[in-house]
């Protein structure tokens, strides 16, 4: 019979938590659905853009996502497979929502990078890859859409290594390209996997497996394709990189899988290999010291807040990444920001917008707790009296700005509430110009599409129509200066000073020339592109 401690360790060690990243339209959401299909979490895979059947992606729960066919917010999905408890974080692919993706990556132990075989490494992939690199987490690559015409597989590997600066090791190899895709050769198991059937990828498929030299595959593939495949495998074995799990776990070598998420080619191979190679939850750093996941006392940090997931109840959920100890329903924890004791009520686990009550959870798990308006992104919660404060989540500079106000002045209260809650989610940043003589609200966003989402959510969740005037500013920097005095600060004609939501002074301006002149005119001032704070 297992002891309590052994049972706890077993639960921690079977957890796998990862995020999926990609450029828009590379197939990230489709791959997410197929992983859920193989994990038994769904029975039928839909299509993001299947309008006639009125289907939408499981992970796209927000109404605007269903209408636009894009992911605009991260979602949490949990399922069991091969004895593992898998926590899958689906992130927005669109670059306009990259800040939400960055916060989600803070909660992940691994990342899966999806690449379109026809387009290779694209701009947003590069940005998100660099975030993963900064975190030092293992990166697994799934080259998608191999059933369509695309780049040569060797060219794709070279592009990954040259553009991203990470070595690659193909775990499997495509059998046939340019629309003749038949399946994959599994290099780890040294066997062919030729897929058949599958109802256009809506359900699991069976595979014909066996040794590459088998006459069965010679007959199935034909003389030319079979000979080409054997030559390519020989070239990989002799001239390619060697597999090294230590380098994978350090983020220096990416295992590469070829497949087609839409038709299920290679998805099961990827999922099973991924779970075999990845490790349980990694330690996190609190004030420079590691916190072991198997440490008995509970600790967690909040990486996401989402209001109005259930429109009927207008609720607000704080998403916790559990880092150590066992979470139990109704437990009391300390909020490190103000040292207050808080009862963690109504804990829930999620399957996109669907939720269920949870009695307990372990390191690596993502759970949601009811937020009455006291939590902020970056908050740490811990048990007992030993202070734990996990590293802050940086606030990046927005690149687009607009003045906004409610069309109906009678709805000012709902308007302010909506702006406050959306800013606390991290969906927008709010600034107030100083010395303007009137009360104004400037909203800053990373991507222009966020303005559309802001307008949509204010109307549908808070019943407030807004007027929006886009501003010419393209940069914002946080001002660091001893004895800062806005009246004595020397500005250029195209710049203003404002306060952020934490009353820190910021500079808004239109181009780099303005920044250079302002630094010259104000000796000792330092302009920071990232706020050295959390959302507090």
Residue pairs with C-beta under 8 A, 6 or more apart in sequence:
2 10
5 296
8 294
8 296
8 326
8 362
9 294
11 85
11 326
11 362
12 280
12 281
12 293
12 294
12 362
12 363
12 364
13 280
14 83
14 84
14 85
14 280
15 84
15 85
15 87
15 280
15 281
15 362
15 363
15 364
15 365
16 84
16 85
16 86
16 87
16 109
16 110
16 274
16 275
16 278
16 280
16 364
17 86
17 87
17 89
17 107
17 108
17 109
17 110
17 281
17 321
17 364
17 365
17 366
18 86
18 87
18 88
18 89
18 108
18 109
18 110
18 111
18 112
18 140
18 274
18 278
19 88
19 89
19 90
19 91
19 101
19 104
19 105
19 107
19 108
19 110
19 111
19 112
20 28
20 31
20 32
20 88
20 89
20 90
20 91
20 111
20 112
20 114
21 28
21 91
21 93
21 101
21 105
21 111
21 112
21 113
21 114
21 125
21 128
21 129
21 132
22 28
22 93
22 113
22 114
22 115
22 124
22 125
22 128
23 93
23 115
23 116
23 119
23 122
23 123
23 124
23 125
24 70
24 93
24 94
24 95
24 124
25 93
25 116
26 93
26 114
26 115
26 116
26 119
26 122
26 125
26 144
26 145
27 114
27 116
27 144
27 145
27 261
27 262
28 71
28 90
28 91
28 93
28 114
29 48
29 57
29 59
29 60
29 71
29 90
29 93
30 45
30 47
30 48
30 57
30 144
30 261
30 262
31 112
31 114
31 142
31 144
31 261
31 267
32 57
32 58
32 59
32 77
32 88
32 90
33 42
33 45
33 46
33 57
33 58
33 59
33 261
34 45
34 201
34 261
34 264
34 267
35 86
35 88
35 267
35 271
36 42
36 45
36 58
36 77
36 79
36 88
37 43
37 44
37 45
37 203
37 204
37 264
37 267
38 81
38 204
38 267
38 268
38 271
39 79
39 80
39 81
39 86
39 271
40 79
40 80
40 81
41 77
41 79
41 351
42 58
43 203
44 202
44 203
45 201
45 202
45 203
46 53
46 55
46 56
46 57
46 58
46 202
47 53
47 55
47 57
48 56
48 57
48 60
48 69
49 69
50 56
56 65
56 66
56 69
57 65
57 71
58 77
58 351
58 352
59 71
59 75
59 77
59 90
59 352
60 66
60 70
60 71
60 75
60 352
61 75
61 309
61 352
61 353
62 72
62 73
62 353
63 460
64 72
64 453
64 456
64 457
65 71
65 72
65 73
70 92
70 93
70 94
71 90
71 91
71 92
71 93
71 94
71 97
72 92
72 94
72 97
72 449
72 453
73 92
73 97
73 100
73 306
74 89
74 90
74 91
74 92
74 100
74 101
74 103
74 104
74 304
75 89
75 90
75 350
75 352
75 353
76 87
76 88
76 89
76 90
76 319
76 349
76 350
76 352
76 366
76 368
77 87
77 88
77 89
77 90
77 350
77 351
77 352
78 85
78 86
78 87
78 88
78 349
78 350
78 351
78 365
78 366
79 86
79 88
80 86
81 271
81 275
82 272
82 275
84 275
85 362
85 364
85 365
86 275
87 364
87 365
87 366
89 104
89 107
89 108
89 366
91 100
91 101
91 104
91 105
92 98
92 100
92 101
93 124
94 124
94 447
94 449
95 123
95 124
95 127
95 447
96 445
96 446
96 447
96 448
96 449
96 450
97 446
97 447
97 449
97 450
98 124
98 127
98 128
98 446
98 447
99 396
99 426
99 446
100 304
100 426
100 427
101 128
101 131
102 131
102 396
103 303
103 304
103 377
103 393
103 426
104 303
104 304
105 111
105 128
105 131
105 132
105 135
105 137
106 135
106 303
106 321
106 393
107 301
107 303
107 304
107 319
107 321
107 366
108 137
109 137
109 138
109 278
109 279
109 281
109 282
109 364
110 137
110 138
110 139
110 140
110 274
110 278
111 128
111 132
111 137
111 138
111 139
111 140
112 139
112 140
112 141
112 142
112 274
113 125
113 128
113 129
113 132
113 139
113 140
113 141
113 142
113 254
114 141
114 142
114 144
114 261
115 121
115 122
115 125
115 141
115 142
115 143
115 144
115 156
115 160
116 122
116 144
116 145
116 150
117 143
117 144
117 145
117 146
117 148
117 150
117 151
117 153
117 156
117 258
118 145
118 148
118 149
118 150
118 151
120 151
120 155
120 156
120 159
120 163
121 159
121 160
121 163
121 164
125 164
126 163
126 164
129 139
129 164
129 166
132 139
132 251
133 166
133 251
136 250
136 251
137 251
137 282
138 248
138 249
138 250
138 251
138 277
138 278
139 166
139 251
139 254
140 254
140 255
140 257
140 270
140 274
140 277
140 278
141 160
141 168
141 254
141 255
141 256
141 257
142 256
142 257
142 259
142 261
142 266
142 270
143 153
143 156
143 256
143 257
143 258
143 259
144 259
144 260
144 261
145 260
145 261
145 262
146 174
146 177
146 181
146 258
146 259
146 260
146 265
146 266
147 179
147 181
147 260
147 262
147 263
147 265
148 179
148 260
149 177
149 178
149 179
150 156
150 177
150 178
151 159
152 177
153 170
153 173
153 174
153 177
153 232
153 258
154 232
157 168
157 170
157 256
160 166
160 168
160 254
160 256
161 167
161 168
166 251
166 252
166 253
166 254
167 241
167 247
167 252
167 253
167 254
168 241
168 253
168 254
168 255
168 256
169 240
169 241
169 242
169 243
169 253
169 254
169 255
169 256
170 187
170 236
170 240
170 255
170 256
170 257
170 258
171 186
171 187
171 188
171 255
171 256
171 257
171 269
171 270
171 273
172 184
172 185
172 186
172 187
172 188
172 193
172 257
172 258
172 259
172 266
172 269
173 184
173 185
173 187
173 229
173 232
173 233
173 236
173 258
174 181
174 184
174 258
175 181
175 182
175 183
175 184
175 185
175 192
175 194
175 221
175 225
175 229
176 182
176 221
176 225
180 225
181 260
181 265
182 194
182 195
182 220
182 221
182 225
183 192
183 193
183 194
183 195
183 207
183 265
183 266
184 192
184 193
184 257
184 258
184 259
184 265
184 266
184 269
185 191
185 192
185 193
185 212
185 229
185 233
186 192
186 193
186 269
187 233
187 236
188 273
190 211
190 212
191 209
191 210
191 211
191 212
192 208
192 209
192 210
192 211
192 212
192 214
192 217
193 207
193 208
193 209
193 266
193 269
194 207
194 208
194 209
194 217
194 220
195 205
195 206
195 207
195 208
195 263
195 264
195 265
196 205
196 206
196 207
196 208
197 205
197 206
198 204
198 205
198 206
198 263
198 264
200 262
200 263
201 260
201 261
201 262
201 263
201 264
204 264
204 268
205 263
205 264
207 268
208 216
208 220
210 216
210 217
212 229
212 230
212 233
217 226
218 226
221 229
241 253
243 253
243 255
244 253
245 277
247 253
248 254
248 255
248 277
249 279
255 273
255 277
257 266
257 269
257 270
257 273
258 266
259 265
259 266
259 267
259 269
259 270
260 266
261 267
280 293
280 363
280 364
281 293
281 323
281 363
281 364
282 293
283 290
283 291
283 292
283 293
284 290
284 291
284 293
284 301
284 323
284 324
284 390
284 391
285 291
285 390
285 391
286 299
286 380
286 388
286 389
286 390
286 391
287 389
291 299
291 323
291 324
291 388
291 390
292 324
293 323
293 324
293 363
293 364
294 324
294 363
295 324
295 325
296 324
296 325
296 326
297 324
297 325
297 382
297 383
297 384
297 386
298 322
298 324
298 325
298 326
298 327
298 331
298 333
298 381
298 382
298 383
299 322
299 323
299 324
299 325
299 380
299 381
299 382
299 383
299 388
299 390
300 320
300 321
300 322
300 323
300 327
300 333
300 380
300 381
300 382
301 320
301 321
301 323
301 378
301 379
301 380
301 381
301 390
302 318
302 319
302 320
302 375
302 376
302 377
302 378
302 379
302 380
302 381
303 319
303 321
303 377
303 378
303 393
304 318
304 319
304 377
304 425
304 426
305 316
305 317
305 318
305 319
305 371
305 375
305 376
305 377
305 424
305 425
305 426
306 316
306 317
306 319
306 425
307 314
307 315
307 316
307 317
307 421
307 422
307 425
307 461
308 314
308 315
308 316
308 457
308 461
309 315
309 317
309 353
309 355
310 353
311 460
311 461
314 461
315 370
316 370
316 371
316 372
316 373
316 421
317 348
317 368
317 369
317 370
317 371
318 368
318 369
318 370
318 371
318 375
318 379
319 366
319 367
319 368
320 327
320 366
320 367
320 368
320 369
320 381
321 366
322 361
322 362
322 363
322 364
322 365
322 366
322 367
323 363
323 390
324 363
325 363
325 383
326 360
326 361
326 362
327 344
327 347
327 360
327 361
327 362
327 365
327 367
328 359
328 360
329 344
329 347
329 357
329 358
329 359
329 360
330 343
330 344
330 345
331 343
331 344
331 383
332 341
332 342
332 343
332 344
332 383
333 341
333 342
333 344
333 381
333 382
333 383
334 340
334 341
334 342
334 381
334 382
334 383
335 341
335 342
335 374
335 375
335 379
335 380
335 381
336 379
336 380
336 381
336 382
336 387
336 388
336 389
337 376
337 379
337 380
337 536
342 374
342 381
344 369
344 381
345 369
345 370
346 357
346 369
346 370
347 357
347 358
347 361
347 367
347 368
347 369
348 355
348 356
348 357
348 358
348 367
348 368
348 369
349 355
349 356
349 358
349 361
349 365
349 366
349 367
349 368
350 366
350 368
355 368
358 367
361 367
376 424
376 534
376 535
376 536
377 393
377 424
377 425
377 426
377 534
377 535
378 392
378 393
378 534
378 535
378 536
379 534
379 536
380 388
380 389
380 390
382 388
392 532
392 533
392 534
393 534
393 535
394 530
394 531
394 532
395 429
395 530
395 531
395 533
395 534
395 535
396 446
396 529
396 530
397 444
397 475
397 476
397 477
397 529
397 530
398 429
398 444
398 445
398 446
398 476
399 444
399 445
399 446
399 447
399 474
399 475
400 444
400 445
400 446
400 447
400 448
400 450
400 451
400 470
400 474
401 431
401 442
401 443
401 444
401 445
401 470
401 471
401 473
401 476
401 508
402 442
402 443
402 451
402 468
402 469
402 470
402 471
403 440
403 441
403 442
403 443
403 468
403 469
403 471
404 419
404 441
404 442
404 443
404 454
404 466
404 467
404 468
404 469
405 415
405 440
405 441
405 466
405 467
406 412
406 414
406 415
406 464
406 465
406 466
406 467
407 465
407 466
407 467
408 464
408 465
411 463
411 464
414 462
414 463
414 464
415 458
415 462
415 464
415 466
417 462
418 457
418 458
418 461
418 462
418 464
419 428
419 430
419 441
419 443
419 458
420 430
422 428
422 454
422 457
422 458
423 429
423 430
423 501
424 535
426 535
427 450
427 453
427 454
427 457
428 443
428 444
428 445
428 450
428 454
429 443
429 444
429 445
429 500
429 501
430 441
430 442
430 443
430 444
430 500
430 501
431 441
431 442
431 443
431 444
431 476
431 498
431 499
431 500
431 501
431 506
431 508
432 439
432 440
432 441
432 442
432 498
432 499
433 440
433 442
433 496
433 497
433 498
434 486
434 497
434 498
434 499
434 505
435 486
435 487
435 497
442 471
442 498
442 508
443 451
443 454
444 476
445 451
445 454
451 468
451 470
454 466
455 466
455 468
458 464
458 465
458 466
459 465
459 466
471 508
472 494
472 510
473 496
473 508
473 509
473 510
474 509
474 510
474 511
475 508
475 509
475 510
475 511
475 512
475 514
475 515
476 506
476 507
476 508
477 506
477 507
477 515
477 527
477 528
477 529
478 500
478 504
478 505
478 506
478 527
478 528
478 529
478 530
478 531
478 532
479 497
479 504
479 505
479 506
479 507
479 525
479 526
479 527
479 528
480 525
480 526
480 527
480 528
481 522
481 524
481 525
481 526
482 524
484 505
486 497
486 505
489 497
489 522
490 518
490 521
490 522
491 497
491 518
492 509
492 514
492 517
492 518
494 509
494 510
494 511
494 514
495 507
495 508
495 509
495 510
495 514
495 518
496 507
496 508
496 509
497 505
497 506
497 507
497 508
498 505
498 506
498 508
499 505
499 506
500 506
500 531
501 535
502 533
502 536
504 531
504 533
507 515
507 518
507 527
509 515
509 518
515 527
518 525
518 527
519 525
519 527
